[in-house]
Amino acid sequence: LCPRGIDVYFDNVGGGTLEAALRHANVAARFPVCGMISAYNETQDRGVRVLQAMLNKRITMTGFIIYDHVHKLPAYQAQV
């Protein structure tokens, strides 16, 4: 469903979904990552396969978490 490949992929699933996106990523794609829900209940860490795609395609994968932005919560609540 991505005939031209993937330039940006927001990931909060991990597992096979992330691996499929890595396979279809374009060169210099960007992958913001905020979760890995597919692994939350796993008892063993199986890791992420196809990570070589990150090197070959020069993919930037950056993790972020809500706790890095808690200081912005009062302004957000005032606006919402």
C-alpha positions in Angstrom: 0.0 0.0 0.0 3.0 2.3 -0.1 4.0 2.2 -3.8 6.5 5.0 -3.4 7.9 3.7 -0.1 7.7 5.3 3.4 9.3 8.6 4.3 7.9 9.0 7.8 6.5 6.2 10.0 5.1 7.0 13.5 5.5 3.8 15.4 3.8 2.8 18.7 3.3 -0.9 17.8 6.8 -2.4 17.2 7.1 -6.1 16.2 6.1 -7.2 12.8 4.5 -3.9 11.9 7.7 -2.0 12.5 9.6 -4.6 10.6 7.3 -4.3 7.6 7.7 -0.5 7.7 11.5 -0.8 7.8 11.4 -3.1 4.7 9.4 -0.5 2.8 11.2 2.6 4.0 12.8 5.0 1.6 16.4 6.2 1.9 16.6 8.8 4.7 13.2 7.9 6.2 12.4 9.1 9.7 10.8 6.8 12.3 9.6 8.5 15.5 8.9 5.8 18.1 6.7 6.3 21.1 5.8 2.7 22.1 6.1 -1.0 21.4 2.7 -2.3 22.4 3.2 -5.5 20.6 5.8 -6.5 23.2 4.3 -5.2 26.4 3.0 -8.6 27.5 5.9 -10.7 26.1 8.0 -12.7 28.5 11.0 -12.8 26.2 12.5 -9.9 24.2 12.7 -11.1 20.6 14.2 -7.9 19.4 13.6 -6.1 16.1 14.5 -7.9 12.9 15.6 -6.2 9.7 17.6 -3.5 11.6 20.1 -3.7 8.8 17.6 -1.6 6.8 18.3 1.3 9.1 21.9 1.2 8.0 21.4 0.5 4.3 18.7 3.2 4.0 20.1 5.7 6.5 16.9 5.7 8.5 16.7 7.9 11.6 14.8 6.3 14.4 14.2 8.5 17.5 12.4 7.4 20.6 10.3 9.8 22.7 8.2 9.5 25.8 5.6 11.6 27.4 7.7 12.1 30.6 10.0 14.3 28.5 7.2 16.8 28.0 5.3 16.8 31.4 6.5 20.4 32.0 4.2 21.5 29.2 1.1 19.9 30.7 -0.3 23.0 32.5 -0.2 25.1 29.2 -1.8 22.2 27.3 -4.6 21.8 29.9 -5.3 25.6 29.8 -5.6 25.5 26.1 -7.7 22.4 25.8 
